[in-house]
């Protein structure tokens, strides 16, 4: 009897640890890969503006990275265009324009399920 109880306890403990480790790994990957880039990451020559070439190279690198990882390129057609982010038309994205970049629509205030709908109560 004692051996059955011990084996059951070990099996449950092992399963609990495995599920926890798997969930932690998935959460880390999701957060790390879906975060908005920083200005410094995109401004590769550190001249305090992002050129069209830097913008396109950064985007191409991210697409290649996701493709190599076998990840889906969701919402790629909804990604902001350089021309839309360069609001003053000087052919560069400065820090102010970068900070005003549209964020992920699934974050607070975005278009999530039931957003903008009134409760029926």
C-alpha positions as CSV (number, residue, x, y, z in Angstrom):
1,X,0.0,0.0,0.0
2,X,2.7,2.4,1.0
3,X,4.6,1.9,-2.3
4,X,1.4,2.7,-4.3
5,X,0.9,5.9,-2.4
6,X,4.5,6.9,-2.8
7,X,4.4,6.2,-6.6
8,X,1.2,8.2,-7.0
9,X,2.6,11.1,-5.0
10,X,5.8,11.1,-7.2
11,X,3.8,10.9,-10.4
12,X,1.5,13.8,-9.4
13,X,4.5,15.9,-8.2
14,X,6.4,15.2,-11.5
15,X,3.4,16.1,-13.6
16,X,2.9,19.3,-11.6
17,X,6.6,20.3,-12.1
18,X,6.5,19.5,-15.8
19,X,3.4,21.6,-16.4
20,X,4.8,24.5,-14.5
21,X,8.1,24.4,-16.3
22,X,6.3,24.2,-19.7
23,X,4.0,27.1,-18.8
24,X,7.0,29.2,-17.6
25,X,8.9,28.6,-20.8
26,X,5.9,29.5,-23.0
27,X,5.3,32.7,-21.1
28,X,8.9,33.7,-21.4
29,X,8.9,33.1,-25.2
30,X,5.7,35.0,-25.7
31,X,6.7,38.0,-23.8
32,X,10.2,38.2,-25.1
33,X,9.3,37.8,-28.8
34,X,6.2,40.0,-29.0
35,X,7.4,43.1,-27.2
36,X,7.5,46.3,-29.0
37,X,11.1,47.1,-30.1
38,X,13.0,49.9,-28.4
39,X,14.2,52.9,-30.2
40,X,17.8,51.9,-29.6
41,X,17.2,48.5,-31.2
42,X,16.0,50.1,-34.4
43,X,18.5,53.0,-34.5
44,X,21.4,50.7,-35.4
45,X,23.8,53.5,-36.2
46,X,22.9,55.5,-33.1
47,X,22.3,58.8,-34.8
48,X,19.1,59.4,-32.8
49,X,16.8,58.8,-35.8
50,X,15.6,55.7,-37.6
51,X,16.1,55.8,-41.4
52,X,14.0,53.9,-43.9
53,X,16.9,51.5,-44.4
54,X,17.2,50.8,-40.6
55,X,13.4,50.4,-40.4
56,X,13.3,47.9,-43.3
57,X,16.4,46.0,-42.1
58,X,14.9,45.7,-38.6
59,X,11.6,44.4,-39.9
60,X,13.3,42.0,-42.3
61,X,15.4,40.6,-39.4
62,X,12.3,40.1,-37.2
63,X,10.4,38.4,-40.1
64,X,13.4,36.1,-40.7
65,X,13.8,35.3,-37.0
66,X,10.1,34.4,-36.7
67,X,10.2,32.3,-39.9
68,X,13.3,30.4,-38.6
69,X,11.5,29.7,-35.3
70,X,8.5,28.4,-37.3
71,X,6.2,31.1,-35.8
72,X,3.3,32.5,-37.7
73,X,3.6,36.0,-39.1
74,X,0.3,37.2,-37.7
75,X,-0.9,40.7,-38.5
76,X,2.1,41.4,-40.6
77,X,-0.2,43.2,-43.1
78,X,-1.4,45.5,-40.2
79,X,2.2,46.5,-39.2
80,X,2.7,50.3,-39.4
81,X,4.3,51.6,-42.6
82,X,7.4,53.9,-42.4
83,X,5.5,56.6,-44.1
84,X,2.8,56.5,-41.5
85,X,5.2,56.7,-38.6
86,X,7.3,59.6,-40.1
87,X,4.6,62.1,-39.3
88,X,6.7,65.2,-40.1
89,X,7.8,63.9,-43.5
90,X,11.5,64.4,-42.9
91,X,12.3,60.8,-44.1
92,X,13.3,59.8,-40.5
93,X,11.5,58.5,-37.4
94,X,12.7,60.5,-34.4
95,X,12.2,59.6,-30.7
96,X,8.9,61.6,-30.5
97,X,7.4,59.9,-33.5
98,X,8.6,56.5,-32.2
99,X,6.9,57.1,-28.9
100,X,3.7,57.9,-30.7
101,X,3.9,54.6,-32.7
102,X,0.6,52.6,-32.5
103,X,1.0,49.9,-29.9
104,X,-0.3,46.4,-30.0
105,X,-4.1,46.6,-30.2
106,X,-4.5,43.7,-27.7
107,X,-3.1,45.9,-24.9
108,X,-5.2,48.2,-22.6
109,X,-7.6,50.4,-24.6
110,X,-7.3,48.3,-27.7
111,X,-9.8,46.4,-29.8
112,X,-10.3,43.3,-27.6
113,X,-13.3,41.1,-27.3
114,X,-16.4,43.0,-26.1
115,X,-14.5,46.3,-26.1
116,X,-16.8,49.3,-26.7
117,X,-19.9,47.3,-26.0
118,X,-22.2,48.1,-23.1
119,X,-23.1,45.5,-20.5
120,X,-26.7,44.3,-21.0
121,X,-27.4,44.5,-17.2
